[in-house]
Structure formats: structure tokens, C-alpha cells
């Protein structure tokens, strides 16, 4: 094995990368604090996932809202364009 290989390269595909937990930032912490940090990271990850889901839902809702505004406007004005927009858009 190459002595200049990084820790990730030496670890192999199935072994965990121990830079953070085994020999890095959390090595000096007690088991209780490691649990606290792990829980905090999990909570932040969950909040970020919820935020991303909320953003995605808002992005998908915007075109539907705009379509509804256009349909309502055209319905008030009448005309052929209204008939073209009655078909659901995919």
C-alpha cells in the first residue's frame, strides 16, 4: 500500500472513515457528549430535510397557482384561449 495514501484510501470500501470519530475532533469527548453531538447532528439533518421538502413543495405549487390565476383572468375575459387552458397541463 502506498504510504502517501489518505486515510480514506487506506480504509477500503467497507470500513468506516475514522478521521472524525476515531482519531479526530470527537476522540477526546466522553461517550455521553458523543451521543449529544450525534443527536444534534441528527436533529439538524432532519430540519434540513424538512426545509428542502418545503422548498420543493413551494416550487411545485407556484406554476399551479399561476395557471389558476391565468385561467380565472381568461374566464373573466372569455375567448378561445380559455378553452385551450381547460385541459390539465402535465
PyMOL Python script that loads the backbone (N, CA, C, O; Angstrom):
from pymol import cmd

cmd.read_pdbstr("""\
ATOM      1  N   UNK A   1       0.845  -1.178   0.000  1.00  0.00           N
ATOM      2  CA  UNK A   1       0.000   0.000   0.000  1.00  0.00           C
ATOM      3  C   UNK A   1       0.889   1.239   0.000  1.00  0.00           C
ATOM      4  O   UNK A   1       1.947   1.270   0.628  1.00  0.00           O
ATOM      5  N   UNK A   2       0.444   2.225  -0.698  1.00  0.00           N
ATOM      6  CA  UNK A   2       1.195   3.465  -0.840  1.00  0.00           C
ATOM      7  C   UNK A   2       1.218   4.211   0.500  1.00  0.00           C
ATOM      8  O   UNK A   2       0.155   4.501   1.050  1.00  0.00           O
ATOM      9  N   UNK A   3       2.405   4.529   1.039  1.00  0.00           N
ATOM     10  CA  UNK A   3       2.446   5.238   2.326  1.00  0.00           C
ATOM     11  C   UNK A   3       1.884   6.647   2.245  1.00  0.00           C
ATOM     12  O   UNK A   3       1.560   7.246   3.270  1.00  0.00           O
ATOM     13  N   UNK A   4       1.764   7.183   1.034  1.00  0.00           N
ATOM     14  CA  UNK A   4       1.207   8.532   0.877  1.00  0.00           C
ATOM     15  C   UNK A   4      -0.310   8.516   0.737  1.00  0.00           C
ATOM     16  O   UNK A   4      -0.927   9.568   0.568  1.00  0.00           O
ATOM     17  N   UNK A   5      -0.912   7.339   0.807  1.00  0.00           N
ATOM     18  CA  UNK A   5      -2.366   7.226   0.648  1.00  0.00           C
ATOM     19  C   UNK A   5      -3.070   7.927   1.803  1.00  0.00           C
ATOM     20  O   UNK A   5      -2.578   7.951   2.931  1.00  0.00           O
ATOM     21  N   UNK A   6      -4.223   8.493   1.498  1.00  0.00           N
ATOM     22  CA  UNK A   6      -5.009   9.176   2.528  1.00  0.00           C
ATOM     23  C   UNK A   6      -5.700   8.144   3.408  1.00  0.00           C
ATOM     24  O   UNK A   6      -5.741   6.961   3.072  1.00  0.00           O
ATOM     25  N   UNK A   7      -6.236   8.594   4.526  1.00  0.00           N
ATOM     26  CA  UNK A   7      -6.941   7.693   5.437  1.00  0.00           C
ATOM     27  C   UNK A   7      -8.120   7.037   4.740  1.00  0.00           C
ATOM     28  O   UNK A   7      -8.392   5.858   4.970  1.00  0.00           O
ATOM     29  N   UNK A   8      -8.821   7.772   3.896  1.00  0.00           N
ATOM     30  CA  UNK A   8      -9.966   7.217   3.174  1.00  0.00           C
ATOM     31  C   UNK A   8      -9.520   6.125   2.210  1.00  0.00           C
ATOM     32  O   UNK A   8     -10.198   5.105   2.083  1.00  0.00           O
ATOM     33  N   UNK A   9      -8.401   6.317   1.534  1.00  0.00           N
ATOM     34  CA  UNK A   9      -7.896   5.310   0.604  1.00  0.00           C
ATOM     35  C   UNK A   9      -7.428   4.066   1.350  1.00  0.00           C
ATOM     36  O   UNK A   9      -7.599   2.951   0.856  1.00  0.00           O
ATOM     37  N   UNK A  10      -6.834   4.240   2.541  1.00  0.00           N
ATOM     38  CA  UNK A  10      -6.360   3.100   3.320  1.00  0.00           C
ATOM     39  C   UNK A  10      -7.516   2.327   3.930  1.00  0.00           C
ATOM     40  O   UNK A  10      -7.390   1.127   4.170  1.00  0.00           O
ATOM     41  N   UNK A  11      -8.636   2.984   4.187  1.00  0.00           N
ATOM     42  CA  UNK A  11      -9.742   2.342   4.884  1.00  0.00           C
ATOM     43  C   UNK A  11     -10.385   1.241   4.060  1.00  0.00           C
ATOM     44  O   UNK A  11     -10.827   0.242   4.629  1.00  0.00           O
ATOM     45  N   UNK A  12     -10.454   1.381   2.768  1.00  0.00           N
ATOM     46  CA  UNK A  12     -11.127   0.392   1.942  1.00  0.00           C
ATOM     47  C   UNK A  12     -12.599   0.732   1.795  1.00  0.00           C
ATOM     48  O   UNK A  12     -13.101   1.635   2.465  1.00  0.00           O
ATOM     49  N   UNK A  13     -13.294   0.012   0.918  1.00  0.00           N
ATOM     50  CA  UNK A  13     -14.680   0.389   0.609  1.00  0.00           C
ATOM     51  C   UNK A  13     -15.687   0.101   1.713  1.00  0.00           C
ATOM     52  O   UNK A  13     -16.705   0.787   1.794  1.00  0.00           O
ATOM     53  N   UNK A  14     -15.437  -0.897   2.573  1.00  0.00           N
ATOM     54  CA  UNK A  14     -16.445  -1.259   3.565  1.00  0.00           C
ATOM     55  C   UNK A  14     -16.110  -0.792   4.971  1.00  0.00           C
ATOM     56  O   UNK A  14     -16.951  -0.905   5.862  1.00  0.00           O
ATOM     57  N   UNK A  15     -14.939  -0.282   5.194  1.00  0.00           N
ATOM     58  CA  UNK A  15     -14.565   0.181   6.519  1.00  0.00           C
ATOM     59  C   UNK A  15     -14.942   1.649   6.671  1.00  0.00           C
ATOM     60  O   UNK A  15     -14.790   2.424   5.727  1.00  0.00           O
ATOM     61  N   UNK A  16     -15.431   2.044   7.845  1.00  0.00           N
ATOM     62  CA  UNK A  16     -15.832   3.441   8.028  1.00  0.00           C
ATOM     63  C   UNK A  16     -14.624   4.371   8.027  1.00  0.00           C
ATOM     64  O   UNK A  16     -13.512   3.983   8.385  1.00  0.00           O
ATOM     65  N   UNK A  17     -14.871   5.565   7.627  1.00  0.00           N
ATOM     66  CA  UNK A  17     -13.830   6.593   7.656  1.00  0.00           C
ATOM     67  C   UNK A  17     -13.731   7.083   9.095  1.00  0.00           C
ATOM     68  O   UNK A  17     -14.694   7.637   9.626  1.00  0.00           O
ATOM     69  N   UNK A  18     -12.589   6.888   9.729  1.00  0.00           N
ATOM     70  CA  UNK A  18     -12.468   7.182  11.159  1.00  0.00           C
ATOM     71  C   UNK A  18     -11.810   8.522  11.429  1.00  0.00           C
ATOM     72  O   UNK A  18     -11.437   8.805  12.568  1.00  0.00           O
ATOM     73  N   UNK A  19     -11.662   9.340  10.422  1.00  0.00           N
ATOM     74  CA  UNK A  19     -10.990  10.615  10.641  1.00  0.00           C
ATOM     75  C   UNK A  19     -11.708  11.461  11.679  1.00  0.00           C
ATOM     76  O   UNK A  19     -11.059  12.071  12.527  1.00  0.00           O
ATOM     77  N   UNK A  20     -13.034  11.511  11.630  1.00  0.00           N
ATOM     78  CA  UNK A  20     -13.756  12.361  12.574  1.00  0.00           C
ATOM     79  C   UNK A  20     -13.969  11.687  13.913  1.00  0.00           C
ATOM     80  O   UNK A  20     -13.721  12.296  14.954  1.00  0.00           O
ATOM     81  N   UNK A  21     -14.421  10.445  13.911  1.00  0.00           N
ATOM     82  CA  UNK A  21     -14.857   9.827  15.154  1.00  0.00           C
ATOM     83  C   UNK A  21     -13.737   9.077  15.868  1.00  0.00           C
ATOM     84  O   UNK A  21     -13.713   9.069  17.099  1.00  0.00           O
ATOM     85  N   UNK A  22     -12.829   8.462  15.164  1.00  0.00           N
ATOM     86  CA  UNK A  22     -11.800   7.660  15.812  1.00  0.00           C
ATOM     87  C   UNK A  22     -10.578   8.455  16.184  1.00  0.00           C
ATOM     88  O   UNK A  22     -10.048   8.289  17.283  1.00  0.00           O
ATOM     89  N   UNK A  23     -10.118   9.304  15.312  1.00  0.00           N
ATOM     90  CA  UNK A  23      -8.858   9.972  15.571  1.00  0.00           C
ATOM     91  C   UNK A  23      -8.942  11.483  15.390  1.00  0.00           C
ATOM     92  O   UNK A  23      -7.920  12.166  15.338  1.00  0.00           O
ATOM     93  N   UNK A  24     -10.142  11.992  15.295  1.00  0.00           N
ATOM     94  CA  UNK A  24     -10.288  13.410  15.005  1.00  0.00           C
ATOM     95  C   UNK A  24     -10.955  14.188  16.112  1.00  0.00           C
ATOM     96  O   UNK A  24     -10.624  14.030  17.287  1.00  0.00           O
ATOM     97  N   UNK A  25     -11.899  15.029  15.730  1.00  0.00           N
ATOM     98  CA  UNK A  25     -12.485  16.029  16.624  1.00  0.00           C
ATOM     99  C   UNK A  25     -13.186  15.429  17.832  1.00  0.00           C
ATOM    100  O   UNK A  25     -13.145  16.027  18.907  1.00  0.00           O
ATOM    101  N   UNK A  26     -13.827  14.271  17.703  1.00  0.00           N
ATOM    102  CA  UNK A  26     -14.617  13.730  18.806  1.00  0.00           C
ATOM    103  C   UNK A  26     -13.845  12.733  19.664  1.00  0.00           C
ATOM    104  O   UNK A  26     -14.412  12.171  20.601  1.00  0.00           O
ATOM    105  N   UNK A  27     -12.571  12.500  19.370  1.00  0.00           N
ATOM    106  CA  UNK A  27     -11.809  11.488  20.093  1.00  0.00           C
ATOM    107  C   UNK A  27     -11.662  11.825  21.571  1.00  0.00           C
ATOM    108  O   UNK A  27     -11.625  10.914  22.397  1.00  0.00           O
ATOM    109  N   UNK A  28     -11.579  13.077  21.924  1.00  0.00           N
ATOM    110  CA  UNK A  28     -11.379  13.449  23.318  1.00  0.00           C
ATOM    111  C   UNK A  28     -12.661  13.583  24.113  1.00  0.00           C
ATOM    112  O   UNK A  28     -12.599  13.826  25.318  1.00  0.00           O
ATOM    113  N   UNK A  29     -13.808  13.437  23.497  1.00  0.00           N
ATOM    114  CA  UNK A  29     -15.080  13.611  24.195  1.00  0.00           C
ATOM    115  C   UNK A  29     -15.528  12.317  24.848  1.00  0.00           C
ATOM    116  O   UNK A  29     -15.200  11.227  24.378  1.00  0.00           O
ATOM    117  N   UNK A  30     -16.283  12.442  25.936  1.00  0.00           N
ATOM    118  CA  UNK A  30     -16.837  11.260  26.594  1.00  0.00           C
ATOM    119  C   UNK A  30     -17.948  10.686  25.732  1.00  0.00           C
ATOM    120  O   UNK A  30     -18.414  11.320  24.785  1.00  0.00           O
ATOM    121  N   UNK A  31     -18.361   9.477  26.075  1.00  0.00           N
ATOM    122  CA  UNK A  31     -19.416   8.803  25.314  1.00  0.00           C
ATOM    123  C   UNK A  31     -20.724   9.599  25.377  1.00  0.00           C
ATOM    124  O   UNK A  31     -21.463   9.659  24.394  1.00  0.00           O
ATOM    125  N   UNK A  32     -21.004  10.204  26.522  1.00  0.00           N
ATOM    126  CA  UNK A  32     -22.239  10.981  26.655  1.00  0.00           C
ATOM    127  C   UNK A  32     -22.239  12.177  25.709  1.00  0.00           C
ATOM    128  O   UNK A  32     -23.245  12.462  25.059  1.00  0.00           O
ATOM    129  N   UNK A  33     -21.104  12.876  25.635  1.00  0.00           N
ATOM    130  CA  UNK A  33     -21.031  14.025  24.752  1.00  0.00           C
ATOM    131  C   UNK A  33     -21.075  13.605  23.288  1.00  0.00           C
ATOM    132  O   UNK A  33     -21.622  14.325  22.453  1.00  0.00           O
ATOM    133  N   UNK A  34     -20.509  12.455  22.974  1.00  0.00           N
ATOM    134  CA  UNK A  34     -20.593  11.969  21.597  1.00  0.00           C
ATOM    135  C   UNK A  34     -22.039  11.688  21.219  1.00  0.00           C
ATOM    136  O   UNK A  34     -22.448  11.936  20.085  1.00  0.00           O
ATOM    137  N   UNK A  35     -22.826  11.161  22.185  1.00  0.00           N
ATOM    138  CA  UNK A  35     -24.251  10.942  21.935  1.00  0.00           C
ATOM    139  C   UNK A  35     -24.987  12.265  21.733  1.00  0.00           C
ATOM    140  O   UNK A  35     -25.840  12.382  20.853  1.00  0.00           O
ATOM    141  N   UNK A  36     -24.653  13.250  22.548  1.00  0.00           N
ATOM    142  CA  UNK A  36     -25.283  14.568  22.424  1.00  0.00           C
ATOM    143  C   UNK A  36     -24.970  15.171  21.056  1.00  0.00           C
ATOM    144  O   UNK A  36     -25.857  15.686  20.375  1.00  0.00           O
ATOM    145  N   UNK A  37     -23.704  15.100  20.667  1.00  0.00           N
ATOM    146  CA  UNK A  37     -23.314  15.647  19.360  1.00  0.00           C
ATOM    147  C   UNK A  37     -24.005  14.878  18.238  1.00  0.00           C
ATOM    148  O   UNK A  37     -24.486  15.481  17.278  1.00  0.00           O
ATOM    149  N   UNK A  38     -24.058  13.567  18.352  1.00  0.00           N
ATOM    150  CA  UNK A  38     -24.741  12.757  17.340  1.00  0.00           C
ATOM    151  C   UNK A  38     -26.215  13.101  17.233  1.00  0.00           C
ATOM    152  O   UNK A  38     -26.755  13.203  16.132  1.00  0.00           O
ATOM    153  N   UNK A  39     -26.870  13.280  18.379  1.00  0.00           N
ATOM    154  CA  UNK A  39     -28.284  13.674  18.372  1.00  0.00           C
ATOM    155  C   UNK A  39     -28.481  15.050  17.754  1.00  0.00           C
ATOM    156  O   UNK A  39     -29.433  15.270  17.006  1.00  0.00           O
ATOM    157  N   UNK A  40     -27.584  15.972  18.067  1.00  0.00           N
ATOM    158  CA  UNK A  40     -27.683  17.319  17.497  1.00  0.00           C
ATOM    159  C   UNK A  40     -27.515  17.278  15.980  1.00  0.00           C
ATOM    160  O   UNK A  40     -28.237  17.959  15.252  1.00  0.00           O
ATOM    161  N   UNK A  41     -26.570  16.487  15.513  1.00  0.00           N
ATOM    162  CA  UNK A  41     -26.366  16.364  14.072  1.00  0.00           C
ATOM    163  C   UNK A  41     -27.591  15.744  13.415  1.00  0.00           C
ATOM    164  O   UNK A  41     -27.998  16.165  12.331  1.00  0.00           O
ATOM    165  N   UNK A  42     -28.183  14.743  14.071  1.00  0.00           N
ATOM    166  CA  UNK A  42     -29.405  14.122  13.532  1.00  0.00           C
ATOM    167  C   UNK A  42     -30.549  15.123  13.458  1.00  0.00           C
ATOM    168  O   UNK A  42     -31.288  15.156  12.474  1.00  0.00           O
ATOM    169  N   UNK A  43     -30.695  15.939  14.501  1.00  0.00           N
ATOM    170  CA  UNK A  43     -31.767  16.929  14.515  1.00  0.00           C
ATOM    171  C   UNK A  43     -31.569  17.962  13.415  1.00  0.00           C
ATOM    172  O   UNK A  43     -32.526  18.337  12.737  1.00  0.00           O
ATOM    173  N   UNK A  44     -30.349  18.421  13.235  1.00  0.00           N
ATOM    174  CA  UNK A  44     -30.074  19.400  12.181  1.00  0.00           C
ATOM    175  C   UNK A  44     -30.336  18.784  10.809  1.00  0.00           C
ATOM    176  O   UNK A  44     -30.898  19.435   9.928  1.00  0.00           O
ATOM    177  N   UNK A  45     -29.929  17.538  10.632  1.00  0.00           N
ATOM    178  CA  UNK A  45     -30.171  16.858   9.358  1.00  0.00           C
ATOM    179  C   UNK A  45     -31.665  16.743   9.077  1.00  0.00           C
ATOM    180  O   UNK A  45     -32.109  16.969   7.951  1.00  0.00           O
ATOM    181  N   UNK A  46     -32.438  16.391  10.101  1.00  0.00           N
ATOM    182  CA  UNK A  46     -33.891  16.297   9.930  1.00  0.00           C
ATOM    183  C   UNK A  46     -34.492  17.649   9.570  1.00  0.00           C
ATOM    184  O   UNK A  46     -35.347  17.733   8.688  1.00  0.00           O
ATOM    185  N   UNK A  47     -34.053  18.702  10.245  1.00  0.00           N
ATOM    186  CA  UNK A  47     -34.569  20.035   9.939  1.00  0.00           C
ATOM    187  C   UNK A  47     -34.220  20.460   8.511  1.00  0.00           C
ATOM    188  O   UNK A  47     -35.041  21.060   7.818  1.00  0.00           O
ATOM    189  N   UNK A  48     -33.006  20.150   8.081  1.00  0.00           N
ATOM    190  CA  UNK A  48     -32.621  20.486   6.706  1.00  0.00           C
ATOM    191  C   UNK A  48     -33.451  19.708   5.692  1.00  0.00           C
ATOM    192  O   UNK A  48     -33.833  20.256   4.658  1.00  0.00           O
ATOM    193  N   UNK A  49     -33.735  18.434   5.974  1.00  0.00           N
ATOM    194  CA  UNK A  49     -34.572  17.642   5.073  1.00  0.00           C
ATOM    195  C   UNK A  49     -35.988  18.214   5.000  1.00  0.00           C
ATOM    196  O   UNK A  49     -36.588  18.273   3.927  1.00  0.00           O
ATOM    197  N   UNK A  50     -36.515  18.634   6.148  1.00  0.00           N
ATOM    198  CA  UNK A  50     -37.856  19.225   6.166  1.00  0.00           C
ATOM    199  C   UNK A  50     -37.881  20.543   5.404  1.00  0.00           C
ATOM    200  O   UNK A  50     -38.840  20.824   4.685  1.00  0.00           O
ATOM    201  N   UNK A  51     -36.850  21.343   5.550  1.00  0.00           N
ATOM    202  CA  UNK A  51     -36.759  22.612   4.829  1.00  0.00           C
ATOM    203  C   UNK A  51     -36.687  22.368   3.322  1.00  0.00           C
ATOM    204  O   UNK A  51     -37.359  23.052   2.551  1.00  0.00           O
ATOM    205  N   UNK A  52     -35.886  21.410   2.907  1.00  0.00           N
ATOM    206  CA  UNK A  52     -35.753  21.100   1.483  1.00  0.00           C
ATOM    207  C   UNK A  52     -37.089  20.616   0.917  1.00  0.00           C
ATOM    208  O   UNK A  52     -37.475  21.000  -0.187  1.00  0.00           O
ATOM    209  N   UNK A  53     -37.790  19.773   1.674  1.00  0.00           N
ATOM    210  CA  UNK A  53     -39.092  19.295   1.225  1.00  0.00           C
ATOM    211  C   UNK A  53     -40.077  20.451   1.094  1.00  0.00           C
ATOM    212  O   UNK A  53     -40.852  20.505   0.140  1.00  0.00           O
ATOM    213  N   UNK A  54     -40.047  21.368   2.044  1.00  0.00           N
ATOM    214  CA  UNK A  54     -40.932  22.532   1.993  1.00  0.00           C
ATOM    215  C   UNK A  54     -40.627  23.400   0.770  1.00  0.00           C
ATOM    216  O   UNK A  54     -41.541  23.873   0.094  1.00  0.00           O
ATOM    217  N   UNK A  55     -39.340  23.604   0.493  1.00  0.00           N
ATOM    218  CA  UNK A  55     -38.958  24.389  -0.688  1.00  0.00           C
ATOM    219  C   UNK A  55     -39.420  23.703  -1.970  1.00  0.00           C
ATOM    220  O   UNK A  55     -39.913  24.359  -2.888  1.00  0.00           O
ATOM    221  N   UNK A  56     -39.259  22.380  -2.030  1.00  0.00           N
ATOM    222  CA  UNK A  56     -39.661  21.635  -3.226  1.00  0.00           C
ATOM    223  C   UNK A  56     -41.171  21.731  -3.443  1.00  0.00           C
ATOM    224  O   UNK A  56     -41.630  21.908  -4.572  1.00  0.00           O
ATOM    225  N   UNK A  57     -41.937  21.613  -2.367  1.00  0.00           N
ATOM    226  CA  UNK A  57     -43.386  21.727  -2.484  1.00  0.00           C
ATOM    227  C   UNK A  57     -43.799  23.118  -2.945  1.00  0.00           C
ATOM    228  O   UNK A  57     -44.716  23.260  -3.753  1.00  0.00           O
ATOM    229  N   UNK A  58     -43.123  24.146  -2.434  1.00  0.00           N
ATOM    230  CA  UNK A  58     -43.435  25.519  -2.834  1.00  0.00           C
ATOM    231  C   UNK A  58     -43.103  25.741  -4.309  1.00  0.00           C
ATOM    232  O   UNK A  58     -43.847  26.413  -5.023  1.00  0.00           O
ATOM    233  N   UNK A  59     -41.979  25.170  -4.762  1.00  0.00           N
ATOM    234  CA  UNK A  59     -41.606  25.310  -6.173  1.00  0.00           C
ATOM    235  C   UNK A  59     -42.629  24.646  -7.083  1.00  0.00           C
ATOM    236  O   UNK A  59     -42.922  25.161  -8.162  1.00  0.00           O
ATOM    237  N   UNK A  60     -43.174  23.510  -6.662  1.00  0.00           N
ATOM    238  CA  UNK A  60     -44.172  22.830  -7.484  1.00  0.00           C
ATOM    239  C   UNK A  60     -45.531  23.515  -7.419  1.00  0.00           C
ATOM    240  O   UNK A  60     -46.323  23.400  -8.354  1.00  0.00           O
ATOM    241  N   UNK A  61     -45.809  24.218  -6.340  1.00  0.00           N
ATOM    242  CA  UNK A  61     -47.102  24.885  -6.190  1.00  0.00           C
ATOM    243  C   UNK A  61     -47.178  26.168  -7.007  1.00  0.00           C
ATOM    244  O   UNK A  61     -48.265  26.550  -7.440  1.00  0.00           O
ATOM    245  N   UNK A  62     -46.063  26.837  -7.227  1.00  0.00           N
ATOM    246  CA  UNK A  62     -46.065  28.120  -7.926  1.00  0.00           C
ATOM    247  C   UNK A  62     -46.655  28.029  -9.335  1.00  0.00           C
ATOM    248  O   UNK A  62     -47.518  28.843  -9.663  1.00  0.00           O
ATOM    249  N   UNK A  63     -46.241  27.087 -10.182  1.00  0.00           N
ATOM    250  CA  UNK A  63     -46.852  27.016 -11.516  1.00  0.00           C
ATOM    251  C   UNK A  63     -48.359  26.736 -11.469  1.00  0.00           C
ATOM    252  O   UNK A  63     -49.119  27.265 -12.280  1.00  0.00           O
ATOM    253  N   UNK A  64     -48.785  25.900 -10.513  1.00  0.00           N
ATOM    254  CA  UNK A  64     -50.228  25.622 -10.403  1.00  0.00           C
ATOM    255  C   UNK A  64     -50.996  26.882 -10.018  1.00  0.00           C
ATOM    256  O   UNK A  64     -52.086  27.131 -10.533  1.00  0.00           O
ATOM    257  N   UNK A  65     -50.429  27.672  -9.114  1.00  0.00           N
ATOM    258  CA  UNK A  65     -51.091  28.914  -8.715  1.00  0.00           C
ATOM    259  C   UNK A  65     -51.149  29.898  -9.879  1.00  0.00           C
ATOM    260  O   UNK A  65     -52.167  30.556 -10.093  1.00  0.00           O
ATOM    261  N   UNK A  66     -50.060  29.994 -10.625  1.00  0.00           N
ATOM    262  CA  UNK A  66     -50.054  30.898 -11.783  1.00  0.00           C
ATOM    263  C   UNK A  66     -51.059  30.450 -12.838  1.00  0.00           C
ATOM    264  O   UNK A  66     -51.748  31.275 -13.440  1.00  0.00           O
ATOM    265  N   UNK A  67     -51.139  29.131 -13.059  1.00  0.00           N
ATOM    266  CA  UNK A  67     -52.132  28.619 -14.011  1.00  0.00           C
ATOM    267  C   UNK A  67     -53.550  28.972 -13.564  1.00  0.00           C
ATOM    268  O   UNK A  67     -54.387  29.339 -14.389  1.00  0.00           O
ATOM    269  N   UNK A  68     -53.820  28.865 -12.273  1.00  0.00           N
ATOM    270  CA  UNK A  68     -55.146  29.196 -11.763  1.00  0.00           C
ATOM    271  C   UNK A  68     -55.446  30.678 -11.946  1.00  0.00           C
ATOM    272  O   UNK A  68     -56.573  31.045 -12.279  1.00  0.00           O
ATOM    273  N   UNK A  69     -54.452  31.528 -11.732  1.00  0.00           N
ATOM    274  CA  UNK A  69     -54.652  32.972 -11.931  1.00  0.00           C
ATOM    275  C   UNK A  69     -54.942  33.265 -13.404  1.00  0.00           C
ATOM    276  O   UNK A  69     -55.843  34.042 -13.720  1.00  0.00           O
ATOM    277  N   UNK A  70     -54.181  32.646 -14.296  1.00  0.00           N
ATOM    278  CA  UNK A  70     -54.395  32.867 -15.734  1.00  0.00           C
ATOM    279  C   UNK A  70     -55.774  32.378 -16.145  1.00  0.00           C
ATOM    280  O   UNK A  70     -56.482  33.064 -16.883  1.00  0.00           O
ATOM    281  N   UNK A  71     -56.163  31.190 -15.671  1.00  0.00           N
ATOM    282  CA  UNK A  71     -57.492  30.659 -16.025  1.00  0.00           C
ATOM    283  C   UNK A  71     -58.604  31.586 -15.540  1.00  0.00           C
ATOM    284  O   UNK A  71     -59.561  31.847 -16.268  1.00  0.00           O
ATOM    285  N   UNK A  72     -58.475  32.084 -14.308  1.00  0.00           N
ATOM    286  CA  UNK A  72     -59.503  32.969 -13.759  1.00  0.00           C
ATOM    287  C   UNK A  72     -59.569  34.266 -14.541  1.00  0.00           C
ATOM    288  O   UNK A  72     -60.656  34.786 -14.794  1.00  0.00           O
ATOM    289  N   UNK A  73     -58.412  34.793 -14.929  1.00  0.00           N
ATOM    290  CA  UNK A  73     -58.381  36.037 -15.705  1.00  0.00           C
ATOM    291  C   UNK A  73     -59.025  35.832 -17.064  1.00  0.00           C
ATOM    292  O   UNK A  73     -59.832  36.648 -17.510  1.00  0.00           O
ATOM    293  N   UNK A  74     -58.662  34.732 -17.721  1.00  0.00           N
ATOM    294  CA  UNK A  74     -59.234  34.457 -19.040  1.00  0.00           C
ATOM    295  C   UNK A  74     -60.721  34.140 -18.957  1.00  0.00           C
ATOM    296  O   UNK A  74     -61.479  34.454 -19.874  1.00  0.00           O
ATOM    297  N   UNK A  75     -61.136  33.519 -17.858  1.00  0.00           N
ATOM    298  CA  UNK A  75     -62.550  33.213 -17.683  1.00  0.00           C
ATOM    299  C   UNK A  75     -63.365  34.498 -17.582  1.00  0.00           C
ATOM    300  O   UNK A  75     -64.485  34.570 -18.088  1.00  0.00           O
ATOM    301  N   UNK A  76     -62.811  35.494 -16.938  1.00  0.00           N
ATOM    302  CA  UNK A  76     -63.492  36.782 -16.835  1.00  0.00           C
ATOM    303  C   UNK A  76     -63.565  37.467 -18.198  1.00  0.00           C
ATOM    304  O   UNK A  76     -64.561  38.117 -18.519  1.00  0.00           O
ATOM    305  N   UNK A  77     -62.508  37.320 -18.999  1.00  0.00           N
ATOM    306  CA  UNK A  77     -62.458  37.976 -20.298  1.00  0.00           C
ATOM    307  C   UNK A  77     -63.129  37.159 -21.389  1.00  0.00           C
ATOM    308  O   UNK A  77     -63.528  37.714 -22.413  1.00  0.00           O
ATOM    309  N   UNK A  78     -63.262  35.843 -21.191  1.00  0.00           N
ATOM    310  CA  UNK A  78     -63.799  34.968 -22.226  1.00  0.00           C
ATOM    311  C   UNK A  78     -62.759  34.770 -23.312  1.00  0.00           C
ATOM    312  O   UNK A  78     -61.626  35.231 -23.179  1.00  0.00           O
ATOM    313  N   UNK A  79     -63.135  34.088 -24.390  1.00  0.00           N
ATOM    314  CA  UNK A  79     -62.212  33.927 -25.507  1.00  0.00           C
ATOM    315  C   UNK A  79     -61.737  32.502 -25.685  1.00  0.00           C
ATOM    316  O   UNK A  79     -61.937  31.648 -24.821  1.00  0.00           O
ATOM    317  N   UNK A  80     -61.098  32.259 -26.828  1.00  0.00           N
ATOM    318  CA  UNK A  80     -60.639  30.928 -27.196  1.00  0.00           C
ATOM    319  C   UNK A  80     -59.491  30.446 -26.309  1.00  0.00           C
ATOM    320  O   UNK A  80     -59.382  29.248 -26.050  1.00  0.00           O
ATOM    321  N   UNK A  81     -58.652  31.332 -25.851  1.00  0.00           N
ATOM    322  CA  UNK A  81     -57.505  30.926 -25.044  1.00  0.00           C
ATOM    323  C   UNK A  81     -57.960  30.200 -23.776  1.00  0.00           C
ATOM    324  O   UNK A  81     -57.267  29.316 -23.271  1.00  0.00           O
ATOM    325  N   UNK A  82     -59.124  30.585 -23.276  1.00  0.00           N
ATOM    326  CA  UNK A  82     -59.663  29.938 -22.094  1.00  0.00           C
ATOM    327  C   UNK A  82     -59.916  28.456 -22.371  1.00  0.00           C
ATOM    328  O   UNK A  82     -59.609  27.612 -21.528  1.00  0.00           O
ATOM    329  N   UNK A  83     -60.459  28.136 -23.514  1.00  0.00           N
ATOM    330  CA  UNK A  83     -60.735  26.748 -23.892  1.00  0.00           C
ATOM    331  C   UNK A  83     -59.431  25.944 -23.990  1.00  0.00           C
ATOM    332  O   UNK A  83     -59.399  24.768 -23.628  1.00  0.00           O
ATOM    333  N   UNK A  84     -58.370  26.571 -24.473  1.00  0.00           N
ATOM    334  CA  UNK A  84     -57.090  25.892 -24.608  1.00  0.00           C
ATOM    335  C   UNK A  84     -56.484  25.558 -23.242  1.00  0.00           C
ATOM    336  O   UNK A  84     -55.773  24.562 -23.104  1.00  0.00           O
ATOM    337  N   UNK A  85     -56.761  26.376 -22.250  1.00  0.00           N
ATOM    338  CA  UNK A  85     -56.171  26.162 -20.920  1.00  0.00           C
ATOM    339  C   UNK A  85     -56.999  25.249 -20.047  1.00  0.00           C
ATOM    340  O   UNK A  85     -56.556  24.887 -18.957  1.00  0.00           O
ATOM    341  N   UNK A  86     -58.192  24.859 -20.487  1.00  0.00           N
ATOM    342  CA  UNK A  86     -59.016  23.979 -19.671  1.00  0.00           C
ATOM    343  C   UNK A  86     -58.398  22.600 -19.525  1.00  0.00           C
ATOM    344  O   UNK A  86     -58.576  21.939 -18.502  1.00  0.00           O
ATOM    345  N   UNK A  87     -57.675  22.167 -20.540  1.00  0.00           N
ATOM    346  CA  UNK A  87     -57.036  20.852 -20.462  1.00  0.00           C
ATOM    347  C   UNK A  87     -55.935  20.909 -19.397  1.00  0.00           C
ATOM    348  O   UNK A  87     -55.157  21.862 -19.353  1.00  0.00           O
ATOM    349  N   UNK A  88     -55.875  19.883 -18.540  1.00  0.00           N
ATOM    350  CA  UNK A  88     -54.841  19.908 -17.488  1.00  0.00           C
ATOM    351  C   UNK A  88     -53.439  19.853 -18.096  1.00  0.00           C
ATOM    352  O   UNK A  88     -53.168  19.114 -19.043  1.00  0.00           O
ATOM    353  N   UNK A  89     -52.580  20.652 -17.520  1.00  0.00           N
ATOM    354  CA  UNK A  89     -51.200  20.662 -18.007  1.00  0.00           C
ATOM    355  C   UNK A  89     -50.398  19.624 -17.241  1.00  0.00           C
ATOM    356  O   UNK A  89     -50.639  19.408 -16.053  1.00  0.00           O
ATOM    357  N   UNK A  90     -49.450  18.982 -17.903  1.00  0.00           N
ATOM    358  CA  UNK A  90     -48.698  17.916 -17.246  1.00  0.00           C
ATOM    359  C   UNK A  90     -47.335  18.289 -17.097  1.00  0.00           C
ATOM    360  O   UNK A  90     -46.539  17.517 -16.563  1.00  0.00           O
TER     361      UNK A  90
END
""", "prot")
cmd.dss("prot")
cmd.show_as("cartoon", "prot")
cmd.util.cbc("prot")
cmd.orient("prot")
